[in-house]
Structures are given as C-alpha cells and as structure tokens.
C-alpha cells in the first residue's frame, strides 16, 4: 500500500471523527442562553424588587453560566418599565420582573401602553412577602400599632406615609388601612420604594406600608420600627412583630409578590428553559437563606398556574381600588 495514500486515509478518518464529535457537542449544547440575558426591573435600585432581583441575578449567573443583567427602569408606579419590556424583542434575552403593582395598575391607570395578560407570557412567581407597617421611631414615638392608631385618630392629617407611587401596593395598603381603622394619613407618592424608604429612614416621611423584603434589614438595624405585619399569622423572620389578625384587623391582608414574565411570542422552548434555570437558582442554599431572611418562602407557581394567580390578583385589587376610591396623584 502506498504510504502517502495511507497517511491521507488516516487524516480523512480523523477529520471525519472530529466532525462527528463537534456535531455531538453542538447537539448537546443548550440553545438558550448563549449570551447575557437582561431582566428589566421597573423600579429604581434599592427597593423591594431589587432585594430579590440582585441575589437572583448572581445565582442565575453561577448556575447557568451566563450573566443576568439587571436593568432598572423606574417610573409611573412600575408601568413605565413594563411598557418597555412589553415592546422588547421576543427572543428570550429580555425578561421582566414585575410585582403585585402590575395587578393593581389596570384598575388605577386610565390608559396603559401594555396589557400585563396579553402582552406578556407568565413564567413564574419568584417571591411573596407580607406588607409591614413601619414607622420612623423619631417621628412616630409609639411601640404598638394600637398606640399608633390612637395617635393618628387624635391628630387626623398630621401624619403621612410614603409609597412606591400612586397605584402601587404600598399606596393601596395605606388606603385599605385607613378604611379599616377609620383614620386619615396623607399619601406621598415616590418613584419607587427605594426613594420612599430612604426618606422614611432619614425622617422626611412618618411611615410606610412596605413589603417586608425591602424593610427587613432596616428593621433589624433599628433605623425603622415594625408595628404590624399584614395577614393572619406572624412572619418567621420577625416572630416578635404581631400580625393584623392579632390586633383586631382580621381582613387586613396585603402581600407584595414578585414575578417573572417574558414578552409575548417568546418561543415556548425558551420559556420552559427560563423557568427551569430560575428554579435551579432558587433552589440554591444562598437564595433560600436570603428569601427566608426577607420573609419569603420559595414559591412553586409557574406558567399557567402563575398566570391564573395574576388574573385573580387583578380582580381582587379592582375591588379594593373601587372600595377605597384611590386615584392617581
């Protein structure tokens, strides 16, 4: 046999083998994500959404091997960022982390440039934490929610509360509290929970009806005081703070939840992969610990079940908005 022919033959076989191996590698490689993913957070940095979004971003990058970039787009009670996300390319590389505010917005805003149920695909619930009534202890010198209610009734209109913006859960939680306690507290809307919380800590506003996630670290440090968590049970992260049912407000149930959506027409296989990768990140010990410290369990609602939950929240908050007469300010 011709030696040169034999060498050519060996090289041909080797090349063919390499092609097979490369093809196999390509077949096994994940189709998504192959580049960084952007997650639009429709509130300024430092608020409750960020409390969960940034740790999630870090663990997603570790688990998946691609960066999850947080893009804060605050304004208009979270609706500005939602409108931007709704118009993003439906290729899986833009996701949207919204909140309970987006279930309230349809009942408060006369016109939105997006529809949370029609322009997005519901992916999963990420966190669910109770609202908490927190005060600046220097401006509101009380130790219990009963003392606070009595103080406000003696001085109607003297105290104010900050919110993440008109039409947000912070705003509606305050209006619901006023209805159920027969009190009057002036509402001061901000462009996100972060700026409102900053002003509460510095003493520019008296109190907030905040999500426990964003207030937790400041309660622990003593900069603000928690008087009550909403709902029928105490929160494990703050077992010494009474719940609404204990203090004579059994119907005061407000939670701040955070969820993940993708723009409409995002490919089904990308939707499924995004959910699975997020579930892997949430299953890490790091995120379990952070979620627990901020008063949330790891939710299990995904896809259709999560979509049904959002629909029920839209209907529930429409009833609250109507009863409270809440309007944009």
C-alpha angles and dihedrals in degrees: 000000000000107000093214091052089049091053091048090050093051091049091049092052092046092051091049090050092050090051091052091050092048091049090051091050090051091049091052095045115102115252093216135075105018093153138022117304122220119218113196112216107192097210135068119270116276099042132112094275090056090050088069102024098061098050088045090052091053095049093043089056091050095046099040102031095231129096120256104208118206112220110190111206106172129181144093095036093302095308096106093062091043090056091051092049092048090059096046120113111278094230100112095255095100119057129175126223106198133165146212086289088074090059089052098045097076090062096045106037114069091209132019126182091221140039113226091209100040103035098045139052112227110232109171149322109255106184139355121196133168123249115251131203106231129179137190099249093213094055098036109038100194134117103201138038089241090058090048094051091049091049093050092048090054091051110030113192095012095104130059137197130212124221140185087254142302112307095021125124089255089059096044092045088057093048092048090050091052092051094049096044099037092236136131121224123167116244119226113188122208134187093260141341092271096065091041092051091047090055091047091054092047091048101249092122130031105225148346138214091219138170109260090233095068096037099045100089093045092049089052091049092050095239090121132019126230114219102174144354118221120248140037101301141043119257116248091225090060107025093166094060111091122232126235094254091058094056099048100273103106094159096051100105118150126154131183109220130182125207144177128239137173126211115270115274094029103152114268093233090055091049091053093045092049091053093049093048092048090049089054091052092048090050093062118108090236094061094040088057095046093047091050092049089053094049100258135117121213104269123224102201113118138167113332094012091051090048090054090050092052091050091052091049092052090055093044095051092045086063092049093048091051093048094047097042088223114178137181113272 
